[in-house]
Amino acid sequence: MLSIDVQHTDGKARAGVLTTPHGQVQTPIFMPVGTAGSVKGVTPDQLSAAGSQMILANTYHMMLRPGGETVERLGGLHTMMGWDGQILTDSGGFQVFSLSHLRQIDDEKVVFQSHIDGSMEELTPRRCMEIQRQLGADVIMQLDECPPGDADHDHVARAVDRSILWAKKCKQAWGDEGRPDKQALFGIQQGGVFGDLRAASAEALVELDLPGYAIGGLSVGEGHEAMTLALDATDSLFPSDRPRYLMGVGEPRDILAAVLRGIDMFDCVMPTRNARNAFAFTWGGRLRLRNAKWKTDTLPLDENCTCYACRNFSRGTIRHLFMAKEMLAATLLTIHNLHFFADFMGAIRKSIEAGSLESDAQKWVSQMYA
Amino acid sequence: MLSIDVQHTDGKARAGVLTTPHGQVQTPIFMPVGTAGSVKGVTPDQLSAAGSQMILANTYHMMLRPGGETVERLGGLHTMMGWDGQILTDSGGFQVFSLSHLRQIDDEKVVFQSHIDGSMEELTPRRCMEIQRQLGADVIMQLDECPPGDADHDHVARAVDRSILWAKKCKQAWGDEGRPDKQALFGIQQGGVFGDLRAASAEALVELDLPGYAIGGLSVGEGHEAMTLALDATDSLFPSDRPRYLMGVGEPRDILAAVLRGIDMFDCVMPTRNARNAFAFTWGGRLRLRNAKWKTDTLPLDENCTCYACRNFSRGTIRHLFMAKEMLAATLLTIHNLHFFADFMGAIRKSIEAGSLESDAQKWVSQMYA
């Protein structure tokens, strides 16, 4: 069974240990995204060496290709991905609303067309639980409705109601399949930037007494300020003995703001996607490796970094590899960025233990976003 | 200084040890190709773990991008590639004739337009030696003229004469730069499928007393039979105390035929390019991983293979990764194919030691090309 043991607090910030069937990870934790059965550009060995301990995989992508049944026949996601660490799967809901061509939605189901081949697909709360059982992740998500960042109060209120209804149906299906000890189901809070809706959503979910709670519907264009305002009540809305997961975040500045408001878990494509676009994260800000100024630079991406890329390659070489369109370029920057995010989360934990996160966060933000 | 110590012979076949400034490798050896500063799809650690010991890099590609001067400022190819093993660079000649838009050729120089940006470039024997000094490989190649596989006797004869002239000029420039101990210069035999021209070319090169001899102008469409006929006299044409390198080969069947005729060294894009096109080499022949029959196959690519891909991934997963266009698919097959080629060369060496290469080669060919 999943549990979180909060060992240190610093204001609302929490440092702890999350336990799942695949072991323990320290929180706050950042999960790299393995959309289609692979964290893009790296092997599981490289992922592990870069310090990643828990990853997210996308139910939407895996249900469309190769399909939940095929994943199950291939031994489940852990076996397919060669990954013995922890895995969390999302519900597919977010991608149905953002990637697919949505055709119909009611309280029973969502019908959509695949972005891959245009095929008509259906997702119900029960089917969502079934597919996630086939995928076999340690943590699974309820099906939810995620309205766009600029949706009005009425629209968001309806999405909150439907998401609560689906949370109940998912919990029922999850219990029917007898998995409370094998896979931990998280509810997803919606409510956009509206405090009353965030509160109502959280209250209804907490009544369901789920193993963990996710905060959805943020990082969808509402901006840093609106996001932090929406997170301000997190600590008082959710019980302290359950993990809190902010979906789709992300940006180091946003992670810091969220940890300061009591969040334990994060996921985002940022380190991997930025890597493929030739951006390297460092404590001094982002480097754009395509920039001509790196052409003959013999220094590593970050002189203090101990990742494989920094130990073996110069900025000049990595720039060349990007210009020559070599796959190795993306692989090296992915390794570096994942290492940076693991390092960054480790520094946050140490800072919580030392009771200095508020001031450290200010310092780090001013260094990174100078 | 480069040397080859032939330790076992089996007919004309030789098993030995090649020594260069970066250590020793066992021969016959296969060199994967790192065209533009990277063996595509793998890190140097993965390359080494797959059993590769010596690689080829392309002078043509590196001179155009990032340029010899830049490579030198970045510490040379070994430093750039993070590769402490041996490196051989070709002369650029082959790509000038096959990839670029050739504009002019005479005994002094070849003028061509870059396939990357259309810029006008010039290569002389001296410039070829200078660029290869900047790249810093252990083994370097003379500039040569490589006529197409269907060129007639007159055309090939002129290319042989010019290549001999350029060999002399390259040797002079190489000596002028004082590198006989740091970089070993190989001459390149031309002559197409014409025995008299192959003999004349070899005789002139041997007179130059170079550290090693390459056989060029084969594997350019002449076919397996014509290639083996052209190689039949190799053993008698070149001194036994110098390594013999067949350029651009390749296909396991061709490697076997060439080893049986006294060849020590090979290079080819075959394992890496095939990997990116979803073909896996095995002792039982090639597998096409895009084939639907692998969809739910839980076996590794090859049940007897100990490579990273076979230890951690099923055919079904690798097929999925190809269908989903994940970079990891190419990386895993590249690791596997490089491991297969290293394994294959190891088996050839053992077979030479046992004195059974002729019969083993027949057996292997019948298994692989059933």
Boltz contact constraints between the chains, C-beta under 6 A:
constraints:
  - contact:
      token1: [A, 36]
      token2: [B, 324]
      max_distance: 6.0
  - contact:
      token1: [A, 36]
      token2: [B, 326]
      max_distance: 6.0
  - contact:
      token1: [A, 37]
      token2: [B, 320]
      max_distance: 6.0
  - contact:
      token1: [A, 38]
      token2: [B, 321]
      max_distance: 6.0
  - contact:
      token1: [A, 38]
      token2: [B, 326]
      max_distance: 6.0
  - contact:
      token1: [A, 38]
      token2: [B, 328]
      max_distance: 6.0
  - contact:
      token1: [A, 40]
      token2: [B, 327]
      max_distance: 6.0
  - contact:
      token1: [A, 41]
      token2: [B, 327]
      max_distance: 6.0
  - contact:
      token1: [A, 65]
      token2: [B, 324]
      max_distance: 6.0
  - contact:
      token1: [A, 66]
      token2: [B, 320]
      max_distance: 6.0
  - contact:
      token1: [A, 70]
      token2: [B, 296]
      max_distance: 6.0
  - contact:
      token1: [A, 73]
      token2: [B, 296]
      max_distance: 6.0
  - contact:
      token1: [A, 74]
      token2: [B, 314]
      max_distance: 6.0
  - contact:
      token1: [A, 74]
      token2: [B, 316]
      max_distance: 6.0
  - contact:
      token1: [A, 74]
      token2: [B, 317]
      max_distance: 6.0
  - contact:
      token1: [A, 80]
      token2: [B, 317]
      max_distance: 6.0
  - contact:
      token1: [A, 82]
      token2: [B, 312]
      max_distance: 6.0
  - contact:
      token1: [A, 82]
      token2: [B, 313]
      max_distance: 6.0
  - contact:
      token1: [A, 296]
      token2: [B, 70]
      max_distance: 6.0
  - contact:
      token1: [A, 296]
      token2: [B, 73]
      max_distance: 6.0
  - contact:
      token1: [A, 312]
      token2: [B, 82]
      max_distance: 6.0
  - contact:
      token1: [A, 313]
      token2: [B, 82]
      max_distance: 6.0
  - contact:
      token1: [A, 314]
      token2: [B, 74]
      max_distance: 6.0
  - contact:
      token1: [A, 316]
      token2: [B, 74]
      max_distance: 6.0
  - contact:
      token1: [A, 317]
      token2: [B, 74]
      max_distance: 6.0
  - contact:
      token1: [A, 317]
      token2: [B, 80]
      max_distance: 6.0
  - contact:
      token1: [A, 320]
      token2: [B, 37]
      max_distance: 6.0
  - contact:
      token1: [A, 320]
      token2: [B, 66]
      max_distance: 6.0
  - contact:
      token1: [A, 321]
      token2: [B, 38]
      max_distance: 6.0
  - contact:
      token1: [A, 324]
      token2: [B, 36]
      max_distance: 6.0
  - contact:
      token1: [A, 324]
      token2: [B, 65]
      max_distance: 6.0
  - contact:
      token1: [A, 326]
      token2: [B, 36]
      max_distance: 6.0
  - contact:
      token1: [A, 326]
      token2: [B, 38]
      max_distance: 6.0
  - contact:
      token1: [A, 327]
      token2: [B, 40]
      max_distance: 6.0
  - contact:
      token1: [A, 327]
      token2: [B, 41]
      max_distance: 6.0
  - contact:
      token1: [A, 327]
      token2: [B, 327]
      max_distance: 6.0
  - contact:
      token1: [A, 328]
      token2: [B, 38]
      max_distance: 6.0
